[in-house]
Amino acid sequence: MNAGPLIFLASFFALATSWFGFVLMPQLQIGRQQPVELADTGQAYPPMRPGEARQGEQVYRANGCFYCHSQQLRPEGFGADAEPERGWRGRPGVVQSVAEDYLYDRPAMLGTQRIGPDLTNIGLRQTNEMELLKHLYNPRASMPTSVMPPYRYLFDKHELKRWEKPSPDALNVPGVAAGYEILPKPEAKELVAYLLSLHSQGILFETPPPPASPTNAVAGNAATNAPAAKPATNAPAK
């Protein structure tokens, strides 16, 4: 008996089952998610990034930033890769990313290495555009132990004419010869706009609730364990 057709059908069934489980089901479960309205602010989450930040996402991807930086906060239980004490959290008391955070990312650049810090909430930790530009131009100027390479090709060295005034966009960095200034190219500004847009702080249904503070917990326990008050009576004192 020729077993070829049976082997083909079995192989096809195995591949179809794998495709159904690993491709179709995730698409049906989270591929059609829509922004949700935050109960505390009434704003949609996640917000759509502005145009300059969307352009910066392309610059981030083209320069391979995701090779050294992740965009995924990991919950406790991940061992050395968990971040309960690193100050990277965005949601109050919550250290965990959820699928809703990446709704507008095509693709989501989660990253696997952490040669540099996680950037999920870099837009909360650093809100100064100029400081981010200076870090791109010379990372070791602000962080001497940084292994990040300088991205000086994202900047122009401009010679000032005698009648020209320094540009307000010029970087205040050491080592620039007199009569010259360092100006960020549009790609550098777009990249910084993208970094400033990275923050996940909305309290969602999928995220674990913030832990109760010890003060409130102690107060709650004290109130629970307190003896019940005796009912008042109108009987005259003897």
Beta strands, then each sheet from edge to edge (+ up, - down):
strand 1: 36-37
strand 2: 44-45
strand 3: 155-159
strand 4: 180-184
sheet 1: 1+ 2-
sheet 2: 3+ 4-
end
